[in-house]
Amino acid sequence: MQTVTDSLIVFAAELRRALRSPRVLLVLFLYLALAALTVLAAGFIAQKLQTQLTSQGQPTEAMLSPKAGFLAAFFRSDRVLIESLIDVPAAVLVVFVLGRFFLSAYVALLGFDSVSAELQTRSLRYLGIRTSRSALALGKGLALAAVVLLLVTLVHLGSFGYALATVPEFSFGEAARLFPRLWGNTVLIGLAMAGLTTLCSTLSRSPALALTLNLTALFALWVAGLVSDGARMVRSLPGQDGGPSWQERLGLLVPSTWSTEALYPDPGRALPAALILLGFAALFMTGAVAALRARDL
């Protein structure tokens, strides 16, 4: 119980410090600026394409083809998933997809020195006298997760607000139904990455090394995902028999694989994937606690 209380105290202090940090505000600005530019670009392209199709006498339903190709490039060409997202406004869709792609890097930039900087200056040893190391790791990890939650929420509210203002057929009811699905999916991957960043920060006394370790881990996960998707595509080719190979099963170790699974409209398929993503976050945080408890401050 004392560890929980101390974790909340550390969390509140770290969150206040993070929200006043110029770097956090800069990353927030960059995230919002990228999202805003993406929304404007997507809206401009969609409007130009619609005008061109209308002038040529073609139905505007032809715009669905580029959108389907965009979705297929990011979601394994899965027909069920693509059909469930095909009616999402382009601005919302592009911000969501790019947010999933860049969020891991944003989280790494936000929290790579959350523990390593204090290990480098050895100021953490004084905090360790007043509270447990477990509370320090948990509090710092929760503060980073809260900042990520704030970033994701602001960006998604902006993209949905823009879509409601510019897409007449996109109703408030549709937005209310769709928002929890896309927002929740991004939050889940963000929480997992916050745990990974906290773990990397506890493993190194140098912030630069912690950032390098974090980015290396993200690159390794990205490569593992590519290998798994490639093996899945090979197995789907005509004439290919047999079950999933070890290369395809490698994707089970990648959070983005489960993030895609959690996006399916079927709750029976999405809910277990969401729980696995939370398991990744818990596993990484457990590793961070164990690393901080074992190391010399």
Backbone hydrogen bonds, N-H to C=O, Kabsch-Sander energy under -0.5 kcal/mol:
donor,donor_aa,acceptor,acceptor_aa,energy
5,T,1,M,-2.2
6,D,2,Q,-2.8
7,S,3,T,-2.3
8,L,4,V,-2.0
9,I,5,T,-1.8
10,V,6,D,-2.6
11,F,7,S,-2.7
12,A,8,L,-2.4
13,A,9,I,-2.2
14,E,10,V,-2.9
15,L,11,F,-2.5
16,R,12,A,-2.1
17,R,13,A,-2.0
18,A,14,E,-2.6
19,L,15,L,-2.4
20,R,16,R,-1.0
21,S,17,R,-0.5
21,S,18,A,-1.0
25,L,21,S,-2.1
26,L,22,P,-2.4
27,V,23,R,-2.7
28,L,24,V,-2.5
29,F,25,L,-2.4
30,L,26,L,-2.8
31,Y,27,V,-2.8
32,L,28,L,-2.6
33,A,29,F,-3.1
34,L,30,L,-2.9
35,A,31,Y,-2.2
36,A,32,L,-2.9
37,L,33,A,-2.8
38,T,34,L,-2.4
39,V,35,A,-2.7
40,L,36,A,-2.6
41,A,37,L,-2.6
42,A,38,T,-2.9
43,G,39,V,-2.6
44,F,40,L,-2.4
45,I,41,A,-2.7
46,A,42,A,-2.5
47,Q,43,G,-2.3
48,K,44,F,-2.4
49,L,45,I,-2.6
50,Q,46,A,-2.4
51,T,47,Q,-2.4
52,Q,48,K,-2.4
53,L,49,L,-2.5
54,T,50,Q,-2.4
55,S,51,T,-2.4
56,Q,52,Q,-1.4
57,G,54,T,-1.2
58,Q,53,L,-2.6
62,A,59,P,-1.8
63,M,60,T,-1.9
64,L,61,E,-1.8
65,S,62,A,-1.2
67,K,63,M,-1.4
68,A,64,L,-2.7
69,G,65,S,-2.2
70,F,66,P,-2.2
71,L,67,K,-2.4
72,A,68,A,-2.6
73,A,69,G,-1.6
74,F,70,F,-0.8
74,F,71,L,-0.8
75,F,71,L,-2.1
77,S,72,A,-0.7
78,D,75,F,-2.0
79,R,77,S,-0.6
82,I,78,D,-2.6
83,E,79,R,-2.6
84,S,80,V,-1.5
85,L,81,L,-0.8
85,L,82,I,-0.8
86,I,82,I,-1.2
88,V,85,L,-1.6
93,L,89,P,-2.6
94,V,90,A,-2.8
95,V,91,A,-1.9
96,F,92,V,-2.2
97,V,93,L,-2.5
98,L,94,V,-2.7
99,G,95,V,-2.2
100,R,96,F,-2.1
101,F,97,V,-1.7
102,F,98,L,-2.6
103,L,99,G,-2.0
106,Y,102,F,-2.0
107,V,103,L,-2.7
108,A,104,S,-2.0
109,L,105,A,-2.2
110,L,106,Y,-1.9
111,G,107,V,-2.2
112,F,108,A,-1.4
114,S,111,G,-1.4
117,A,113,D,-1.0
119,L,115,V,-1.9
120,Q,116,S,-2.3
121,T,117,A,-1.8
122,R,118,E,-0.6
123,S,118,E,-1.0
124,L,118,E,-1.5
125,R,122,R,-0.6
126,Y,123,S,-0.8
127,L,123,S,-1.1
128,G,124,L,-2.2
129,I,125,R,-0.5
129,I,126,Y,-0.6
130,R,126,Y,-0.7
130,R,127,L,-0.7
131,T,127,L,-1.7
136,L,132,S,-1.7
137,A,133,R,-2.4
138,L,134,S,-2.6
139,G,135,A,-2.7
140,K,136,L,-2.2
141,G,137,A,-2.3
142,L,138,L,-2.6
143,A,139,G,-1.9
144,L,140,K,-2.1
145,A,141,G,-2.2
146,A,142,L,-2.2
147,V,143,A,-2.0
148,V,144,L,-2.3
149,L,145,A,-2.4
150,L,146,A,-2.1
151,L,147,V,-2.4
152,V,148,V,-2.7
153,T,149,L,-2.3
154,L,150,L,-2.4
155,V,151,L,-2.3
156,H,152,V,-2.4
157,L,153,T,-2.5
158,G,154,L,-2.1
159,S,155,V,-2.3
160,F,156,H,-2.5
161,G,157,L,-2.4
162,Y,158,G,-2.3
163,A,159,S,-2.1
164,L,160,F,-2.5
165,A,161,G,-1.6
166,T,162,Y,-1.5
167,V,163,A,-2.5
170,F,167,V,-1.6
171,S,169,E,-1.0
175,A,171,S,-2.2
176,A,172,F,-2.8
177,R,173,G,-1.7
178,L,174,E,-2.2
179,F,175,A,-2.9
182,L,178,L,-2.0
183,W,179,F,-2.9
184,G,180,P,-1.9
185,N,181,R,-1.5
186,T,182,L,-2.0
187,V,183,W,-2.5
188,L,184,G,-2.2
189,I,185,N,-1.7
190,G,186,T,-2.1
191,L,187,V,-2.6
192,A,188,L,-1.9
193,M,189,I,-2.1
194,A,190,G,-2.1
195,G,191,L,-1.9
196,L,192,A,-1.9
197,T,193,M,-2.6
198,T,194,A,-2.1
199,L,195,G,-2.1
200,C,196,L,-2.5
201,S,197,T,-2.1
202,T,198,T,-1.5
203,L,199,L,-1.0
210,A,206,S,-2.4
211,L,207,P,-2.5
212,T,208,A,-2.3
213,L,209,L,-2.8
214,N,210,A,-2.3
215,L,211,L,-2.8
216,T,212,T,-2.3
217,A,213,L,-2.2
218,L,214,N,-2.3
219,F,215,L,-2.4
220,A,216,T,-2.4
221,L,217,A,-2.2
222,W,218,L,-2.2
223,V,219,F,-2.6
224,A,220,A,-2.4
225,G,221,L,-2.1
226,L,222,W,-2.2
227,V,223,V,-2.6
228,S,224,A,-2.3
229,D,225,G,-2.6
230,G,226,L,-2.6
231,A,227,V,-2.4
232,R,228,S,-2.0
233,M,229,D,-2.2
234,V,230,G,-2.2
235,R,231,A,-2.1
236,S,232,R,-1.2
237,L,234,V,-1.3
240,Q,237,L,-1.7
241,D,239,G,-0.6
249,R,245,S,-2.2
250,L,246,W,-0.9
251,G,248,E,-1.4
252,L,249,R,-1.8
253,L,250,L,-1.7
254,V,251,G,-1.6
257,T,254,V,-1.0
258,W,254,V,-1.0
259,S,255,P,-2.0
260,T,256,S,-1.9
261,E,257,T,-1.7
262,A,258,W,-2.4
263,L,260,T,-1.1
264,Y,261,E,-1.5
269,R,266,D,-1.4
270,A,266,D,-2.5
271,L,267,P,-2.5
273,A,269,R,-0.9
274,A,270,A,-2.3
275,L,271,L,-2.3
276,I,272,P,-2.0
277,L,273,A,-2.1
278,L,274,A,-2.0
279,G,275,L,-1.8
280,F,276,I,-2.1
281,A,277,L,-2.0
282,A,278,L,-2.5
283,L,279,G,-2.7
284,F,280,F,-2.7
285,M,281,A,-2.2
286,T,282,A,-2.4
287,G,283,L,-2.2
288,A,284,F,-2.1
289,V,285,M,-2.5
290,A,286,T,-2.5
291,A,287,G,-2.6
292,L,288,A,-2.3
293,R,289,V,-2.2
294,A,290,A,-1.6
295,R,291,A,-1.6
